[in-house]
Amino acid sequence: MGSNRRKSCPYCKDKIEQVDWKDVDGLKKMVSERGKIRSRRISGACRRHQNQIATAVKRARELALLPYVSDAPPERSGGRRDRGDREER
């Protein structure tokens, strides 16, 4: 299993007070390939910086610096919600 140590916040480590919405490269690391904002557990950000990341990503999306969703077509997982390939009765 994994260790119980939390990642240290990358913004606290670099002594960054405020997350900037113009730092698109830094924000892309905090967004998944599907366009979702990564959680604190995954990103390793502290609570204060995670709130700033969320606000910065939303502002960057509004100004078309970041996409709302990815351009890749959705993959079919075959799970419970996938009813598209079921045969007619």
Sine and cosine of phi, psi and omega as CSV:
sin_phi,cos_phi,sin_psi,cos_psi,sin_omega,cos_omega
0.00,0.00,0.09,-1.00,-0.03,-1.00
-0.99,0.13,0.25,-0.97,0.04,-1.00
-0.99,0.12,0.33,-0.94,-0.06,-1.00
-1.00,-0.02,0.10,0.99,0.00,-1.00
-0.97,0.23,0.72,-0.69,0.05,-1.00
-0.99,0.13,0.50,-0.87,0.11,-0.99
-0.94,0.35,0.51,-0.86,0.08,-1.00
-0.99,0.11,0.54,-0.84,-0.06,-1.00
-0.91,0.42,0.81,-0.58,-0.01,-1.00
-0.91,0.41,-0.46,0.89,0.00,-1.00
-0.98,0.20,-0.62,0.79,0.07,-1.00
-0.93,0.37,-0.60,0.80,-0.01,-1.00
-0.88,0.47,-0.63,0.77,0.01,-1.00
-1.00,-0.02,0.11,0.99,0.00,-1.00
0.82,0.57,0.72,0.70,0.06,-1.00
-1.00,-0.08,0.86,-0.51,-0.04,-1.00
-0.97,0.23,-0.70,0.72,-0.12,-0.99
-0.81,-0.59,0.75,-0.67,0.07,-1.00
-0.98,0.20,0.78,-0.63,-0.09,-1.00
-0.99,-0.14,0.76,-0.66,0.00,-1.00
-0.95,0.33,-0.27,0.96,0.01,-1.00
-0.99,0.11,-0.19,0.98,0.04,-1.00
-0.99,0.10,0.98,0.21,-0.12,-0.99
-0.92,0.40,-0.64,0.77,-0.01,-1.00
-0.89,0.45,-0.64,0.76,0.04,-1.00
-0.93,0.37,-0.61,0.79,0.00,-1.00
-0.95,0.30,-0.50,0.86,0.02,-1.00
-0.89,0.46,-0.49,0.87,0.03,-1.00
-0.95,0.33,-0.38,0.93,-0.03,-1.00
-1.00,-0.09,0.08,1.00,-0.01,-1.00
-0.86,-0.51,0.67,-0.75,-0.01,-1.00
-0.96,0.29,0.13,-0.99,0.01,-1.00
-0.92,0.39,-0.32,0.95,0.05,-1.00
-1.00,0.00,-0.12,0.99,0.05,-1.00
0.98,-0.19,0.10,0.99,-0.01,-1.00
-1.00,0.02,0.56,-0.83,0.05,-1.00
-0.96,0.29,0.79,-0.62,-0.02,-1.00
-0.94,0.35,0.54,-0.84,-0.01,-1.00
-0.97,0.25,0.23,-0.97,0.03,-1.00
-0.87,0.50,-0.59,0.81,-0.02,-1.00
-0.89,0.46,-0.62,0.79,-0.02,-1.00
-0.99,0.11,-0.73,0.69,-0.09,-1.00
-0.97,0.25,-0.46,0.89,-0.01,-1.00
0.99,0.13,0.12,0.99,-0.02,-1.00
-0.98,0.22,0.48,-0.88,0.08,-1.00
-0.97,0.24,0.15,-0.99,-0.08,-1.00
-0.87,0.50,-0.71,0.71,-0.04,-1.00
-0.89,0.46,-0.73,0.68,-0.02,-1.00
-0.96,0.29,-0.50,0.86,0.04,-1.00
-0.90,0.43,-0.64,0.77,0.07,-1.00
-0.90,0.44,-0.64,0.77,0.03,-1.00
-0.92,0.39,-0.60,0.80,0.04,-1.00
-0.89,0.46,-0.72,0.70,-0.01,-1.00
-0.87,0.50,-0.71,0.71,0.02,-1.00
-0.91,0.42,-0.67,0.74,-0.02,-1.00
-0.91,0.41,-0.64,0.76,0.02,-1.00
-0.90,0.43,-0.67,0.74,0.01,-1.00
-0.90,0.43,-0.63,0.78,0.05,-1.00
-0.93,0.37,-0.66,0.75,0.01,-1.00
-0.91,0.41,-0.58,0.82,0.07,-1.00
-0.91,0.41,-0.68,0.73,-0.02,-1.00
-0.88,0.48,-0.57,0.82,-0.01,-1.00
-1.00,-0.05,0.19,0.98,0.06,-1.00
0.90,0.44,0.48,0.88,0.11,-0.99
-1.00,0.04,-0.47,0.89,0.07,-1.00
-0.80,-0.60,0.55,-0.84,0.04,-1.00
-0.98,0.19,0.47,-0.89,0.10,-1.00
-0.96,0.28,-0.64,0.77,0.02,-1.00
-0.71,-0.70,0.24,-0.97,-0.01,-1.00
-0.99,0.16,0.27,-0.96,0.03,-1.00
-1.00,0.05,-0.25,0.97,-0.04,-1.00
-0.94,0.33,0.62,-0.78,0.04,-1.00
-0.93,0.37,0.54,-0.84,-0.01,-1.00
-0.92,0.40,0.64,-0.77,0.04,-1.00
-1.00,0.07,0.61,-0.79,0.02,-1.00
-1.00,0.05,0.86,-0.51,-0.08,-1.00
-1.00,-0.05,-0.35,0.94,-0.04,-1.00
0.98,0.20,0.33,0.94,-0.02,-1.00
-0.98,0.21,-0.21,-0.98,-0.05,-1.00
-0.90,0.44,-0.58,0.82,-0.08,-1.00
-0.98,0.18,-0.24,0.97,-0.05,-1.00
-0.99,0.10,0.99,-0.14,-0.05,-1.00
-0.92,-0.38,0.15,0.99,-0.11,-0.99
-0.93,0.36,-0.54,0.84,-0.08,-1.00
-0.98,-0.22,0.29,0.96,0.03,-1.00
-0.98,0.22,0.68,-0.73,-0.03,-1.00
-0.95,0.30,0.46,-0.89,0.06,-1.00
-0.95,0.31,0.52,-0.86,0.01,-1.00
-1.00,0.04,0.00,0.00,0.00,0.00
